[in-house]
Amino acid sequence: MLAQKTISLIIIIVIGIAVNLTIIKLLLSKLYKNVDDNTFNKSSFLIEFASLFISSSIVFSKSLYAANEAIDTILKLRLPNTFFEIVKVNAVYFGLNILWLLVLYLISIPLTSIVMSNRIQKTEMDNNNYSFFLLKGLILLGLIIISLSLQESILKVFMPSISTPIFH
């Protein structure tokens, strides 16, 4: 049972990191469609990538913790299709993970505009304005840290439960 849990968690971690990197790539490729190769060598791009990666890792760590509890519960239930139950619960957690990250990222954009006025990201990237991307990343990190308890509450809604009969 411990080996099955450990293997499941390792697979979840590998898939989770791949999903997080894919989401970051999609977010960055949408923003920087027509950029030259020199853009990826700028410190502003590195700061934006690092802030997105750290943010997605924090969000993923909470869903990994919930997945660990869910796997424990599923293994204690001794269901005939344990593997599919683990996959189903973790698919829900990955979906919530992606949705949570995207929602907070979209919320951080107008908050950055409030602080730094309306600036065009491509222009700021071309000028290598790393302070803009540092502030943008800090706003995103702050939003994620503030909303961790809310994310944890949402993840607990999808936690499998053991129903125990109550005798009087």
C-alpha positions, 0 to 999 in steps of 0.5 A: 500500500505504501509502495502504491502511494509512493509511485502514485505521488511520484507520477503526480509530481512528474505530470504536475511539473510538466503541466505547470511548465506547459501552462507557463509556456502557453501564457508566455507564448500568448504574450510574446508571439512576435519576439526575437531570440534576444528576448529570452536572454533578457533579465525581465523575461527571466523574472517573469518566467521565475515568478510564474514558475514559483507561483504555479509551484505554490499552487501545485503544492497545495493540490499535491497535499490534497492529492496525498490525503485523497490517495490515503482515503482511496487506498483505505476504502479498498475499492476494486478500481483504485487506480481509476479513482486515484486518476479521477481525483487527481485529474480534478485537482490538476484542473482546479490547479490550472484554473486557480493559477489562470484566475489569479494570473488574470486578476494580477494583470489589472492590479499591475495596471493600477500600480504601474499605470497602463503599460504595454508588456511587449514594450517593457520587455523590449526595454528590459524593464525588469522592475515592471516584471518584478512588481508584476511577479510580486503581485501574483505571488502575493495574490497566491499566498493570500488565497492559499486558504481559499484554495485549500477549502475548494480542494477539500470539497472534492476530497473523497470521504469515508462514510461511517455508519453511526449507531445509537 
